[in-house]
Amino acid sequence: RPPQRDTQKMPGMEDTGRGLPRKDDGRGGPIPLPSKGIGVAVQVSLTLKIVEEEAEVVRDIFGIYEACGNLRSAKKLIDAKGIKTAVRYRANGSSKSGLPFSLGHIHQMLTNPIYAGRIRHKKEVHPGQHPAIIDPDDWDALQAKLADGASIKRGQGTQSRKPRSLLIGRIFDETGDRLTPSHSKTSSGKRLRYYVSRRLIVGHKENEVGGWRLPAPNLEDRVSGLISAWLTKPQNRFAAVPQASPEQVVAMDDLVTSLKRSSKRSLKLAKRIDLSPGQLIIQLCAKQVAKLFSVKPEQINSEELVIKAEFQLRKRGVESKIILAGETNPRDEVLWANITRAHRYFDMIKSGRTYAEIAEAEGTSSDRIQKLADLALLAPDIVRDVLQGTQPIGLTTEWLIRHSIPASWQEQRDLISKL
């Protein structure tokens, strides 16, 4: 017997809320339910429950796309296997079923975060209270694959493509938690990529342990640079391929030179990356190294394919930036510009202009002028360190504004030395 109302459910989940009163949204209609997809239906508690028989259909479709790599090939295989839509009942009692999946339907399924245990609200995705049908890490990897294979919109160049997270699924922190890709957008629409500890996204109790949030370009550049530098040293190549012939040794030199020009190729060599406070460990993939050097995999000594590096974190806001040991810190251009601006403000103040007058001329607030002007009181050697990029990691504009700067230069040095 058909249900009393159409649940628009997706294979894999069922509605357990029939027969209970419907709440009003203040406009005479029912409270809208969260967005659903194939395999999912909504309970009255606004949580979702898996129907295992239909969830297998979802897993099959995800698996077929993963094997094929593109939507058209996946649809052909889905049709060949006879996978069709499930029975759907309408409110009037009629039914609709047995239709082949369209390309749009397949794409909608593959990009629906509900299958990864998440809920999409407008343009944001939040952790859900229902179990995942597809492992969240596998779903994230598939999204990157879909984005990488997406066609370019007419009138746009290749720069319009969303950058792919090249280390997806291969980064782990000190707790064993995987770092997954995430992003945010600036007010101008610029996309900022990150690698974030999964527990910070999923919202588990491990949040109490803290987690990592690293800018993706910075981490990818550091890993790529470490791999390239490791391969550049002949002793490392000899240790990795101890039985290499003279011809292979010569070929390795040429291959390493070409590898320096492609960070993407370098990152393909990384099998696993482990992060812990102050240390980064990269395990290279023996098969990829063998492929790079055109040698047999059995010639590779896997025990030598480990790269270790010490680093420090420079924090700015909620994110951190990796600075490798022995690396010359790039100058903090924001801090340097604010120190320069502070001296200009200080000269204006000495000439008799008020904070309000300077603020009006600069298009900012009097409070901001007063806070930045204090940077003009920094000791000359501290200013020199900022210019050269050798100041302590924690010395930023935000830190200086939040703390009272002593008038004594020696007290300034003592305070900053503790960062």
C-alpha positions as CSV (number, residue, x, y, z in Angstrom):
1,R,0.0,0.0,0.0
2,P,1.5,3.4,-1.0
3,P,2.4,5.8,1.8
4,Q,0.1,8.7,2.6
5,R,2.5,11.3,1.3
6,D,5.5,11.5,-1.1
7,T,8.8,11.4,0.9
8,Q,11.1,12.1,-2.1
9,K,13.5,9.7,-0.5
10,M,16.8,8.5,-1.9
11,P,17.9,4.9,-2.1
12,G,19.5,4.0,1.3
13,M,17.3,5.9,3.7
14,E,13.7,5.9,5.0
15,D,11.2,8.3,6.6
16,T,10.1,7.2,10.0
17,G,8.0,10.2,10.8
18,R,4.6,9.5,9.1
19,G,1.5,10.1,11.1
20,L,3.0,12.7,13.4
21,P,1.7,16.3,13.5
22,R,3.3,18.7,11.1
23,K,4.6,22.0,12.6
24,D,3.8,25.3,11.2
25,D,6.5,27.7,9.9
26,G,4.4,30.8,10.7
27,R,3.2,31.3,7.1
28,G,0.6,28.5,7.1
29,G,2.8,25.8,5.7
30,P,5.0,23.0,7.0
31,I,8.5,23.7,8.3
32,P,10.8,23.0,5.3
33,L,12.9,19.8,5.7
34,P,16.7,19.7,4.9
35,S,17.8,18.9,1.4
36,K,17.8,15.2,0.6
37,G,19.1,12.9,-2.1
38,I,18.8,9.4,-3.4
39,G,18.9,6.9,-0.5
40,V,17.9,9.3,2.3
41,A,14.6,10.3,3.9
42,V,13.9,12.5,6.8
43,Q,12.7,11.4,10.3
44,V,10.6,13.8,12.5
45,S,13.8,14.4,14.5
46,L,15.3,15.8,11.3
47,T,17.9,13.1,11.3
48,L,18.4,10.5,8.6
49,K,18.4,6.7,8.7
50,I,20.1,4.4,6.2
51,V,18.2,1.8,4.3
52,E,21.0,-0.7,3.5
53,E,19.4,-2.2,0.4
54,E,19.2,1.1,-1.4
55,A,22.5,2.3,0.0
56,E,24.2,-0.5,-2.0
57,V,22.9,1.2,-5.2
58,V,24.6,4.4,-4.1
59,R,27.9,2.7,-3.3
60,D,27.7,0.9,-6.7
61,I,27.3,4.2,-8.6
62,F,30.2,5.8,-6.6
63,G,32.4,2.8,-7.3
64,I,31.6,2.8,-11.0
65,Y,32.5,6.4,-11.4
66,E,35.7,5.9,-9.4
67,A,36.6,3.1,-11.8
68,C,35.6,5.0,-15.0
69,G,36.8,8.5,-14.1
70,N,34.2,10.4,-16.1
71,L,30.4,10.7,-16.1
72,R,29.6,9.5,-19.6
73,S,31.6,6.3,-19.2
74,A,30.1,5.8,-15.8
75,K,26.5,6.2,-17.2
76,K,27.2,3.6,-19.9
77,L,28.3,1.1,-17.4
78,I,25.5,1.9,-15.0
79,D,23.0,1.4,-17.8
80,A,24.7,-1.8,-18.9
81,K,24.4,-3.2,-15.3
82,G,20.7,-2.4,-15.4
83,I,20.9,0.0,-12.4
84,K,17.7,2.1,-12.4
85,T,15.8,4.4,-10.2
86,A,13.7,2.9,-7.4
87,V,9.9,3.0,-7.0
88,R,8.6,6.4,-6.1
89,Y,5.0,7.0,-4.9
90,R,3.2,10.2,-5.4
91,A,0.6,11.7,-3.0
92,N,-2.2,10.6,-5.3
93,G,-1.2,7.0,-5.1
94,S,0.4,6.7,-8.5
95,S,4.0,5.5,-8.9
96,K,7.1,6.1,-11.0
97,S,10.0,3.8,-11.3
98,G,12.5,1.8,-13.4
99,L,14.0,4.8,-15.2
100,P,17.7,4.9,-16.2
101,F,19.8,7.4,-14.3
102,S,20.5,10.6,-16.3
103,L,23.9,12.3,-16.4
104,G,22.5,15.1,-14.3
105,H,21.1,12.7,-11.8
106,I,24.4,10.8,-11.5
107,H,26.3,14.1,-11.0
108,Q,23.8,15.2,-8.4
109,M,24.4,12.0,-6.5
110,L,28.1,12.2,-6.7
111,T,28.3,15.8,-5.4
112,N,25.7,15.5,-2.7
113,P,27.4,15.7,0.7
114,I,24.6,13.9,2.4
115,Y,26.2,10.6,1.4
116,A,29.4,11.6,3.4
117,G,27.4,12.2,6.6
118,R,27.1,15.9,6.0
119,I,24.3,18.4,5.3
120,R,24.3,21.3,2.8
121,H,22.6,24.5,3.7
122,K,22.7,27.1,1.0
123,K,26.3,27.3,0.0
124,E,27.7,25.9,3.2
125,V,28.2,22.2,4.2
126,H,27.9,21.2,7.9
127,P,28.4,17.9,9.8
128,G,25.3,15.8,9.9
129,Q,23.8,13.6,12.6
130,H,23.3,10.7,10.3
131,P,25.9,8.0,9.4
132,A,27.8,8.2,6.1
133,I,27.1,5.9,3.2
134,I,30.4,6.9,1.5
135,D,33.5,7.4,3.6
136,P,34.0,11.2,3.9
137,D,37.6,11.0,2.8
138,D,36.7,9.0,-0.3
139,W,33.9,11.5,-1.0
140,D,36.4,14.4,-0.7
141,A,38.8,12.7,-3.1
142,L,36.0,12.1,-5.6
143,Q,35.0,15.8,-5.4
144,A,38.6,16.7,-6.3
145,K,38.4,14.2,-9.2
146,L,35.2,15.7,-10.4
147,A,36.5,19.2,-10.2
148,D,39.7,18.3,-12.0
149,G,37.7,16.7,-14.9
150,A,35.1,19.4,-15.1
151,S,34.8,21.2,-18.4
152,I,35.9,24.9,-18.6
153,K,33.0,27.4,-18.9
154,R,32.8,29.2,-22.2
155,G,34.7,32.4,-22.3
156,Q,37.0,31.4,-19.5
157,G,40.6,30.3,-19.6
158,T,42.2,27.4,-17.7
159,Q,42.8,29.8,-14.8
160,S,39.1,29.6,-14.0
161,R,39.4,26.0,-12.8
162,K,39.4,25.4,-9.1
163,P,42.8,24.4,-7.9
164,R,43.1,20.8,-6.9
165,S,44.3,19.7,-3.5
166,L,47.3,17.6,-4.6
167,L,48.0,15.9,-1.2
168,I,44.4,14.8,-0.5
169,G,44.3,11.6,1.5
170,R,48.0,11.5,2.3
171,I,48.5,13.8,5.2
172,F,48.1,12.7,8.8
173,D,48.7,14.5,12.1
174,E,50.2,13.2,15.4
175,T,46.9,11.6,16.5
176,G,46.6,9.6,13.2
177,D,43.8,11.9,12.1
178,R,43.7,12.6,8.4
179,L,43.9,16.2,7.1
180,T,41.2,16.9,4.6
181,P,40.9,19.7,2.0
182,S,38.8,22.7,3.0
183,H,38.4,26.2,1.6
184,S,37.0,29.6,2.3
185,K,36.4,32.7,0.2
186,T,37.4,36.3,0.7
187,S,34.9,39.1,0.3
188,S,36.3,39.5,-3.3
189,G,35.5,35.9,-4.1
190,K,39.1,34.6,-4.0
191,R,39.2,30.9,-3.0
192,L,41.6,30.1,-0.2
193,R,42.5,26.4,0.2
194,Y,43.5,24.6,3.4
195,Y,44.3,21.2,4.8
196,V,42.4,20.7,8.1
197,S,42.4,17.9,10.7
198,R,39.3,15.9,10.0
199,R,38.1,16.1,13.7
200,L,37.8,19.9,13.3
201,I,35.4,19.4,10.4
202,V,33.4,16.4,11.6
203,G,33.0,17.9,15.1
204,H,34.0,14.9,17.2
205,K,35.1,15.1,20.8
206,E,38.7,15.1,19.7
207,N,38.2,18.8,19.2
208,E,39.5,19.1,22.7
209,V,42.9,17.9,21.5
210,G,43.1,20.7,19.0
211,G,43.9,20.3,15.3
212,W,45.8,21.6,12.3
213,R,44.6,24.2,9.8
214,L,47.4,24.8,7.2
215,P,47.2,26.9,4.0
216,A,47.4,24.3,1.2
217,P,49.8,26.2,-1.2
218,N,52.3,26.7,1.7
219,L,52.2,23.0,2.7
220,E,52.4,21.8,-0.9
221,D,55.3,24.1,-1.7
222,R,57.2,22.9,1.4
223,V,56.6,19.2,0.7
224,S,57.5,19.6,-3.0
225,G,60.7,21.5,-2.1
226,L,61.8,18.9,0.5
227,I,61.3,16.1,-2.1
228,S,63.2,17.9,-4.8
229,A,66.0,18.8,-2.4
230,W,66.2,15.2,-1.3
231,L,66.4,13.9,-4.8
232,T,69.0,16.4,-5.8
233,K,71.6,14.8,-3.4
234,P,73.4,12.0,-5.2
235,Q,73.9,10.1,-1.9
236,N,70.2,9.8,-1.4
237,R,69.6,8.5,-4.9
238,F,72.3,5.9,-4.5
239,A,70.8,4.8,-1.2
240,A,67.4,4.5,-2.8
241,V,68.7,2.6,-5.8
242,P,71.9,0.9,-4.6
243,Q,72.1,-1.5,-7.6
244,A,71.7,1.2,-10.3
245,S,73.8,0.8,-13.4
246,P,76.1,3.7,-14.6
247,E,73.6,4.4,-17.4
248,Q,70.8,4.6,-14.9
249,V,72.8,7.0,-12.7
250,V,73.3,9.4,-15.6
251,A,69.6,9.2,-16.5
252,M,68.7,10.0,-12.9
253,D,70.6,13.3,-13.0
254,D,68.6,14.4,-16.0
255,L,65.3,13.3,-14.5
256,V,65.9,15.1,-11.2
257,T,66.7,18.3,-13.1
258,S,63.4,18.2,-15.0
259,L,61.5,17.3,-11.8
260,K,62.5,20.6,-10.2
261,R,60.4,22.5,-12.7
262,S,57.2,20.6,-11.7
263,S,56.0,20.6,-8.1
264,K,53.0,18.5,-9.2
265,R,55.2,15.7,-10.3
266,S,57.2,15.9,-7.1
267,L,54.1,15.6,-4.9
268,K,53.1,12.4,-6.8
269,L,56.1,10.8,-5.2
270,A,54.8,11.3,-1.7
271,K,53.0,8.2,-0.3
272,R,52.3,9.5,3.2
273,I,53.0,12.7,5.1
274,D,53.0,12.8,8.9
275,L,52.8,16.0,10.9
276,S,53.6,16.4,14.5
277,P,54.6,19.6,16.5
278,G,58.0,20.7,15.0
279,Q,58.5,17.7,12.7
280,L,57.4,16.7,9.2
281,I,58.0,13.1,7.9
282,I,57.5,12.2,4.2
283,Q,57.4,8.6,3.1
284,L,58.0,8.3,-0.6
285,C,56.2,5.7,-2.8
286,A,58.6,3.0,-4.0
287,K,56.6,2.4,-7.2
288,Q,56.5,6.1,-8.1
289,V,60.2,6.5,-7.5
290,A,60.9,3.4,-9.6
291,K,58.7,4.9,-12.4
292,L,60.5,8.2,-12.1
293,F,64.0,6.6,-12.4
294,S,62.9,4.0,-15.0
295,V,64.1,1.2,-12.9
296,K,62.3,-2.0,-11.6
297,P,60.4,-1.6,-8.3
298,E,62.5,-4.4,-6.7
299,Q,65.6,-2.2,-7.3
300,I,64.3,0.4,-4.8
301,N,65.3,0.3,-1.2
302,S,62.1,1.4,0.5
303,E,63.7,1.9,3.9
304,E,65.7,4.8,2.5
305,L,62.7,6.7,1.1
306,V,62.0,8.7,4.2
307,I,62.5,12.5,4.5
308,K,62.4,14.2,7.9
309,A,62.4,17.9,8.4
310,E,62.0,20.2,11.4
311,F,59.8,23.3,11.2
312,Q,58.2,26.1,13.1
313,L,54.7,27.5,12.7
314,R,54.0,31.1,12.2
315,K,50.5,31.8,13.2
316,R,48.3,34.5,11.7
317,G,44.7,34.5,12.8
318,V,43.2,31.0,12.8
319,E,45.7,29.6,10.3
320,S,49.4,28.6,10.6
321,K,52.3,28.8,8.1
322,I,55.1,26.3,8.0
323,I,58.7,27.7,8.2
324,L,61.3,24.9,7.7
325,A,64.4,24.8,9.9
326,G,67.3,26.6,8.3
327,E,64.9,28.4,6.0
328,T,65.2,32.2,5.6
329,N,61.9,33.5,6.8
330,P,60.1,35.6,4.2
331,R,59.7,39.1,5.5
332,D,56.3,39.8,7.0
333,E,55.2,42.5,4.5
334,V,52.1,43.4,6.5
335,L,54.2,44.1,9.7
336,W,56.8,45.9,7.8
337,A,54.3,48.1,6.0
338,N,52.6,48.9,9.3
339,I,55.9,49.9,10.9
340,T,56.6,52.2,8.0
341,R,53.1,53.6,8.3
342,A,53.6,54.1,12.0
343,H,56.6,56.3,11.6
344,R,54.7,58.4,9.1
345,Y,51.8,58.8,11.6
346,F,54.3,59.7,14.3
347,D,55.8,62.4,12.2
348,M,52.3,63.9,11.6
349,I,51.6,63.8,15.4
350,K,54.8,65.6,16.1
351,S,53.9,68.3,13.6
352,G,50.7,69.0,15.6
353,R,48.0,67.0,13.8
354,T,45.4,65.2,15.9
355,Y,44.5,61.5,15.7
356,A,41.1,62.6,14.2
357,E,42.7,64.6,11.5
358,I,45.2,61.9,10.5
359,A,42.3,59.3,10.6
360,E,40.2,61.4,8.2
361,A,43.1,61.8,5.8
362,E,44.0,58.1,5.9
363,G,40.4,56.9,5.7
364,T,40.5,54.9,8.9
365,S,39.6,55.3,12.6
366,S,41.4,57.4,15.3
367,D,41.7,54.2,17.4
368,R,43.5,52.4,14.6
369,I,45.9,55.4,14.1
370,Q,46.7,55.4,17.8
371,K,47.4,51.7,17.9
372,L,49.7,51.7,14.9
373,A,51.5,54.9,15.9
374,D,52.9,52.9,18.9
375,L,54.9,50.7,16.5
376,A,57.1,53.7,15.8
377,L,58.5,53.3,19.3
378,L,60.0,49.9,18.5
379,A,63.8,49.5,19.2
380,P,66.0,49.9,16.0
381,D,67.3,46.3,16.3
382,I,63.8,44.9,16.4
383,V,62.9,46.9,13.3
384,R,66.0,45.6,11.6
385,D,65.0,42.0,12.4
386,V,61.5,42.6,10.9
387,L,63.2,44.0,7.8
388,Q,65.4,41.0,7.4
389,G,62.7,38.5,8.4
390,T,64.5,37.2,11.4
391,Q,62.1,38.3,14.1
392,P,60.4,35.7,16.3
393,I,57.6,33.7,14.6
394,G,55.0,35.1,16.9
395,L,55.8,38.8,16.3
396,T,53.0,40.1,14.1
397,T,51.0,43.2,13.7
398,E,48.1,41.6,15.6
399,W,50.3,40.7,18.5
400,L,51.9,44.1,18.8
401,I,48.4,45.8,18.7
402,R,47.0,43.5,21.4
403,H,50.0,44.1,23.8
404,S,51.2,47.2,25.4
405,I,54.7,48.1,24.1
406,P,57.1,49.2,26.8
407,A,58.9,52.5,26.3
408,S,62.2,51.0,27.3
409,W,63.9,49.3,24.4
410,Q,65.5,46.7,26.7
411,E,62.0,45.8,28.1
412,Q,60.8,45.4,24.5
413,R,63.6,43.0,23.8
414,D,62.9,41.0,26.9
415,L,59.2,40.8,26.1
416,I,59.6,39.8,22.4
417,S,62.4,37.2,23.2
418,K,59.7,35.1,25.0
419,L,57.7,34.6,21.8
